[in-house]
Amino acid sequence: MGKWGNDMIRSMTGYGRCEKELHGRRLSVEIKSVNHRYLDVSIKLPRRFNAFDGMLRSLLKEYTERGKADIYVSCEELSGGAGSLKYDSALAGEYMKYLKQMAGDFGIEGEVSLGLLARFPDVFTTGDEEADEEELKADLEEVFREAASAFSECRRAEGENLAKDMLDKLDYMEETVAQIVERSPQLVGEYRKKLEDKIREVIGDASIDEARLMTELTIYADRVCVDEEMVRLKSHITAMRSELKSGGAVGRKLDFIAQEMNREANTTLSKMNDPSITDAAIGLKTCIEKIREQVQNLE
């Protein structure tokens, strides 16, 4: 997928920050993200960096494919830097206009002090406002990539933890499926014995109609059979384990597989009235729900 390859499971939750002093400026870039269906990027920049919004969006795509990401950029001119103090009267006028509008909207009385107005962003600026654009761009990219590296490492570490826990849950599910597969055939034999005992209570020593008994057993066996559900569930477990180990942006695939797992567990639960299998199926559903929650955080 770009800079970081496809061999890592990544969480969509991450944070990275870098601050560096370059060419008389202190540049800071902060990146954070949470889960989202698609890549949704919000960027906050100082005005003089507005032209680089598109560059940052393109760079971010090298590090992530999904998630709601927020990027914050700040720039401080260091003392002794080139240039002089500059006053933006037009911007100050805009601040004043909207402050007066707010006072009217909310019925607030009071005067705007000079000190308050002077503290608003970019009313006063220092340093070389005519700094070379290519220099600014190069500096911003350098700081951004270091922040993005920390951001990616955070997401990779979180993704590895999620993947490890999900693999443990898949092992539990596989063991539970094996228990159901072992127990399921025993149900027909137990049902036959109960049925024979009940018939003998009614007819005494008279012979049992074997044909009718077999018909009843066949109907019962068909009703409680979960062979197909268990085969499909084992297949889904294998597929999910393979996706987790192959890595990359597999979140959407895993979400689909988890939904199919849940379908098979629900069908198994609806067919069974045996306490041990019912408990096992409930355990499967609980585990699958936990996996589905974790999948929502994977890229």
C-alpha positions as CSV (number, residue, x, y, z in Angstrom):
1,M,0.0,0.0,0.0
2,G,2.9,2.4,-0.3
3,K,5.6,3.1,2.2
4,W,4.8,0.5,4.8
5,G,4.0,-2.5,2.6
6,N,1.2,-5.1,3.1
7,D,2.7,-7.4,5.6
8,M,1.5,-5.9,8.8
9,I,-1.8,-5.8,10.6
10,R,-2.6,-2.2,11.5
11,S,-5.1,-0.7,13.9
12,M,-6.9,2.4,12.8
13,T,-6.2,4.0,16.1
14,G,-2.8,5.7,16.3
15,Y,-0.9,8.8,17.3
16,G,2.4,10.3,16.2
17,R,4.1,13.6,16.7
18,C,7.4,15.3,15.7
19,E,8.8,18.7,16.4
20,K,12.0,20.0,14.9
21,E,13.9,23.3,14.5
22,L,14.7,24.0,10.8
23,H,15.8,27.2,9.1
24,G,15.0,29.4,12.1
25,R,11.5,27.9,12.6
26,R,10.1,25.4,15.1
27,L,7.8,23.1,13.1
28,S,5.5,20.6,14.8
29,V,3.3,18.0,13.2
30,E,0.8,15.9,15.2
31,I,-1.2,13.0,13.6
32,K,-4.0,11.0,15.3
33,S,-6.6,8.7,14.0
34,V,-9.6,6.5,15.0
35,N,-11.6,3.9,13.2
36,H,-13.7,4.9,10.2
37,R,-15.1,3.1,7.1
38,Y,-13.0,5.1,4.7
39,L,-10.1,7.5,4.9
40,D,-11.4,10.8,6.2
41,V,-8.7,13.5,6.7
42,S,-8.9,16.8,8.6
43,I,-6.0,19.2,8.5
44,K,-5.3,22.3,10.6
45,L,-2.5,24.5,9.2
46,P,-1.1,28.0,9.8
47,R,-2.2,30.2,7.0
48,R,1.2,30.4,5.4
49,F,1.1,26.6,5.0
50,N,-2.3,26.4,3.4
51,A,-0.8,25.6,0.0
52,F,0.6,22.4,1.3
53,D,-2.8,20.9,2.3
54,G,-2.9,18.7,-0.8
55,M,0.7,17.5,-0.3
56,L,-0.1,16.3,3.3
57,R,-3.2,14.5,2.1
58,S,-1.1,12.7,-0.5
59,L,1.6,11.8,1.9
60,L,-0.8,10.4,4.5
61,K,-2.1,7.9,1.9
62,E,1.4,6.4,2.0
63,Y,0.9,5.5,5.6
64,T,-2.8,4.6,5.9
65,E,-5.8,3.4,3.8
66,R,-8.6,3.8,6.3
67,G,-9.5,5.8,9.4
68,K,-10.6,9.2,10.5
69,A,-7.3,11.1,10.7
70,D,-6.6,14.6,12.2
71,I,-3.3,16.4,11.3
72,Y,-2.2,19.5,13.2
73,V,0.6,21.6,12.0
74,S,2.1,24.5,14.0
75,C,5.1,26.8,13.1
76,E,6.9,29.2,15.5
77,E,9.5,31.7,14.3
78,L,12.5,31.5,16.6
79,S,13.9,34.7,18.1
80,G,16.8,36.1,16.1
81,G,15.3,34.8,12.8
82,A,15.2,36.8,9.7
83,G,12.5,39.4,9.1
84,S,10.6,41.8,11.3
85,L,7.3,42.1,13.1
86,K,4.3,42.4,10.8
87,Y,0.7,43.5,11.6
88,D,-2.2,42.2,9.6
89,S,-4.8,44.9,9.9
90,A,-7.3,43.2,7.6
91,L,-7.3,40.1,9.7
92,A,-7.6,42.1,12.9
93,G,-10.6,43.9,11.4
94,E,-12.2,40.5,10.7
95,Y,-11.7,39.4,14.3
96,M,-13.2,42.7,15.5
97,K,-16.2,42.4,13.2
98,Y,-17.1,38.9,14.4
99,L,-16.5,39.7,18.0
100,K,-19.0,42.6,17.7
101,Q,-21.5,40.2,15.9
102,M,-21.1,37.7,18.8
103,A,-21.8,40.4,21.3
104,G,-25.0,41.4,19.5
105,D,-26.1,37.8,19.0
106,F,-25.8,36.9,22.7
107,G,-26.5,40.2,24.3
108,I,-23.0,40.5,25.8
109,E,-21.8,43.9,26.8
110,G,-18.1,44.9,27.0
111,E,-15.3,46.3,25.0
112,V,-12.7,44.3,23.1
113,S,-9.3,45.1,24.6
114,L,-6.2,45.7,22.5
115,G,-4.4,43.0,24.4
116,L,-7.1,40.4,23.6
117,L,-7.1,41.3,19.9
118,A,-3.3,41.2,19.7
119,R,-3.4,37.6,21.0
120,F,-5.5,36.2,18.2
121,P,-3.5,34.0,15.7
122,D,-1.7,35.7,12.9
123,V,-2.6,39.3,13.9
124,F,1.1,39.8,14.6
125,T,3.7,37.6,12.9
126,T,7.4,37.6,12.9
127,G,10.1,36.2,10.7
128,D,10.6,36.1,7.0
129,E,7.1,35.9,5.5
130,E,8.6,35.7,2.1
131,A,10.5,32.5,3.0
132,D,11.2,30.2,0.0
133,E,8.1,28.0,-0.6
134,E,10.2,25.0,-1.6
135,E,12.2,25.3,1.6
136,L,9.0,25.4,3.7
137,K,7.6,22.5,1.7
138,A,10.7,20.4,2.2
139,D,10.9,21.2,6.0
140,L,7.2,20.4,6.4
141,E,7.6,17.0,4.6
142,E,10.6,16.1,6.7
143,V,8.7,16.7,10.0
144,F,5.5,15.1,8.7
145,R,7.3,11.9,7.7
146,E,8.9,11.6,11.1
147,A,5.5,12.1,12.8
148,A,3.9,9.6,10.3
149,S,6.6,7.1,11.1
150,A,5.7,7.3,14.8
151,F,2.0,7.2,13.9
152,S,2.5,4.1,11.8
153,E,4.5,2.3,14.5
154,C,1.8,3.0,17.1
155,R,-0.9,1.6,14.7
156,R,1.3,-1.4,13.9
157,A,1.9,-2.2,17.6
158,E,-1.8,-1.9,18.4
159,G,-2.7,-4.0,15.3
160,E,-0.3,-6.8,16.4
161,N,-1.9,-6.9,19.9
162,L,-5.4,-7.1,18.4
163,A,-4.3,-9.8,15.9
164,K,-2.7,-11.9,18.7
165,D,-5.8,-11.7,20.8
166,M,-8.0,-12.6,17.8
167,L,-5.8,-15.6,17.0
168,D,-6.2,-16.8,20.6
169,K,-10.0,-16.5,20.2
170,L,-9.9,-18.5,17.0
171,D,-8.0,-21.3,18.8
172,Y,-10.8,-21.3,21.4
173,M,-13.4,-21.4,18.7
174,E,-11.7,-24.3,16.9
175,E,-11.7,-26.3,20.2
176,T,-15.3,-25.5,20.8
177,V,-16.3,-26.6,17.3
178,A,-14.4,-29.9,17.8
179,Q,-16.4,-30.5,21.0
180,I,-19.7,-29.9,19.2
181,V,-18.7,-32.2,16.3
182,E,-17.8,-34.9,18.9
183,R,-21.0,-34.5,20.9
184,S,-23.5,-34.1,18.1
185,P,-23.7,-37.8,16.9
186,Q,-24.3,-38.9,20.4
187,L,-27.6,-37.1,20.6
188,V,-29.3,-39.5,18.1
189,G,-28.3,-42.5,20.2
190,E,-29.5,-40.9,23.4
191,Y,-32.8,-39.8,21.8
192,R,-33.3,-43.4,20.5
193,K,-32.9,-44.8,24.0
194,K,-35.3,-42.2,25.5
195,L,-37.8,-42.9,22.7
196,E,-37.6,-46.7,23.2
197,D,-38.0,-46.3,27.0
198,K,-41.1,-44.1,26.5
199,I,-42.7,-46.6,24.1
200,R,-42.1,-49.5,26.4
201,E,-43.8,-47.6,29.2
202,V,-46.9,-47.3,27.0
203,I,-47.0,-50.7,25.2
204,G,-45.3,-52.9,27.8
205,D,-43.5,-55.9,26.4
206,A,-45.0,-55.7,22.9
207,S,-42.5,-55.4,20.1
208,I,-41.5,-51.9,18.9
209,D,-42.2,-51.0,15.3
210,E,-38.7,-50.6,14.1
211,A,-39.7,-48.9,10.9
212,R,-41.6,-46.2,12.7
213,L,-38.8,-45.8,15.3
214,M,-36.3,-45.3,12.4
215,T,-38.5,-42.8,10.8
216,E,-38.8,-40.8,14.0
217,L,-35.0,-41.0,14.5
218,T,-34.3,-39.8,11.0
219,I,-36.5,-36.8,11.4
220,Y,-34.8,-36.0,14.8
221,A,-31.3,-36.5,13.3
222,D,-32.1,-34.2,10.4
223,R,-33.5,-31.5,12.8
224,V,-30.5,-31.5,15.1
225,C,-27.7,-32.1,12.5
226,V,-25.2,-29.3,12.5
227,D,-22.6,-30.9,10.3
228,E,-22.8,-28.3,7.6
229,E,-22.7,-25.4,10.1
230,M,-19.6,-26.8,11.7
231,V,-17.8,-27.4,8.4
232,R,-18.5,-23.8,7.3
233,L,-17.5,-22.5,10.7
234,K,-14.2,-24.4,10.5
235,S,-13.7,-23.0,7.0
236,H,-14.3,-19.4,8.3
237,I,-11.9,-19.9,11.2
238,T,-9.2,-21.0,8.8
239,A,-9.9,-18.1,6.4
240,M,-9.7,-15.5,9.2
241,R,-6.5,-17.0,10.6
242,S,-5.0,-16.9,7.2
243,E,-6.0,-13.2,6.7
244,L,-4.6,-12.2,10.1
245,K,-1.3,-13.9,9.4
246,S,-1.0,-12.5,5.8
247,G,-1.5,-8.9,7.2
248,G,-2.2,-5.7,5.3
249,A,-5.5,-3.8,5.2
250,V,-7.8,-6.8,5.9
251,G,-10.4,-5.2,8.2
252,R,-13.2,-5.3,5.6
253,K,-12.6,-9.0,4.8
254,L,-12.5,-9.9,8.5
255,D,-15.7,-8.1,9.1
256,F,-17.5,-10.1,6.4
257,I,-16.0,-13.4,7.7
258,A,-17.1,-12.6,11.3
259,Q,-20.7,-11.9,10.1
260,E,-20.7,-15.4,8.4
261,M,-19.3,-17.0,11.6
262,N,-22.1,-15.4,13.6
263,R,-24.7,-16.8,11.1
264,E,-23.5,-20.4,11.6
265,A,-23.4,-20.0,15.4
266,N,-27.0,-18.7,15.4
267,T,-28.2,-21.6,13.3
268,T,-26.4,-24.1,15.6
269,L,-28.0,-22.5,18.7
270,S,-31.5,-22.6,17.1
271,K,-31.2,-26.3,16.3
272,M,-30.0,-27.6,19.6
273,N,-31.8,-28.3,22.9
274,D,-28.8,-30.2,24.4
275,P,-27.4,-28.2,27.3
276,S,-23.7,-28.9,26.5
277,I,-24.0,-27.9,22.8
278,T,-26.2,-24.9,23.7
279,D,-23.5,-23.7,26.1
280,A,-20.8,-24.3,23.5
281,A,-22.8,-22.4,20.8
282,I,-23.3,-19.5,23.3
283,G,-19.6,-19.5,23.9
284,L,-19.0,-19.3,20.2
285,K,-21.4,-16.4,19.8
286,T,-19.8,-14.5,22.6
287,C,-16.3,-15.0,21.2
288,I,-17.5,-14.0,17.7
289,E,-19.0,-10.8,19.0
290,K,-15.7,-9.9,20.7
291,I,-13.9,-10.6,17.4
292,R,-16.3,-8.4,15.5
293,E,-15.7,-5.5,17.9
294,Q,-11.9,-5.9,17.5
295,V,-12.2,-6.1,13.7
296,Q,-13.8,-2.7,13.6
297,N,-10.5,-1.2,14.8
298,L,-8.4,-2.9,12.1
299,E,-7.5,-1.1,8.8
